[in-house]
């Protein structure tokens, strides 16, 4: 099969405390402290073989995410910017949809021909975090497209439990291709859903909300906030095209991230001085966004961190204590009914991920897809495979 394959040099920084597990598995917990000089090429790999509890998917489309871009963006020493779990060589692609080509003998919930999307987080189910109900914090996590081969390939093998049927979306979108494109951009909505309703969990209709960054996760957060009754939703984003997308996705206002007025002043004016009840960091620019969110927080407000940033940010906690405001760190998208709930919302017409797709590239032009995504202009870039 054809696949895009990332390779990189294993070179732990001298000051990075590499664990024995990292040495043994060659899986870095902090990719930006271990992997350098990343490269990617489309090449031939053996077709995957289906195990008894696995499924093999004929991939139709895979989205490129900000995390994928951080694999290829490096610092002055050549280390990748991605600060999370990573192992190479591997095939990228964790926003994936396709058609089931084969199922293992123990698989009951899928059949060949089913249209599916991917839950990329492969949890062990046995560690303390999993057993306590924190699957996104699995101590032995494998992540499709990060530590195991992902969906920028013609075929993908994963545990069948990590696939969710999107057959219900046929009535909404009609054609198979449209259903599969929608399926390939469900994953950002599950990340935002997990952050807003599982990790935060106190969001109420009528909330004043702000979203920093209008990439895929920021746009998903906007649509979820609108569906849950957000009374005022303001977006702060550098790029004009993305600000336009944010308005299409339900934002009431979209402002330049580096506008003449800082976000805190804009939000005070929009909310009559009350401040923002919900603020979502989806930009991964903590040094810029955290001071604004801290200053703009309403009494009882929630600051929800989804973006990834290897740089620290200073916070004056006294301000948040006085306001009884919370900072909530969110990661992942698995468990807690997240995927089926998002799929139900799409089927019911409450969400529509498809307008975020603005560019499509064939797998053979993976380099072109990557170059377009790195401009951070427009919306989601899809790698079309099927």
Beta strands, then each sheet from edge to edge (+ up, - down):
strand 1: 2-10
strand 2: 35-44
strand 3: 54-64
strand 4: 95-103
strand 5: 115-118
strand 6: 121-122
strand 7: 142-143
strand 8: 155-159
strand 9: 163-165
strand 10: 208-212
strand 11: 232-237
strand 12: 253-256
strand 13: 276-281
strand 14: 297-305
strand 15: 326-329
strand 16: 357-362
strand 17: 380-384
sheet 1: 1+ 2-
sheet 2: 8+ 3- 4+ 5- 9+
sheet 3: 8+ 3- 17+ 16+
sheet 4: 6+ 7-
sheet 5: 12+ 11+ 10+ 13+ 14+ 15+
end
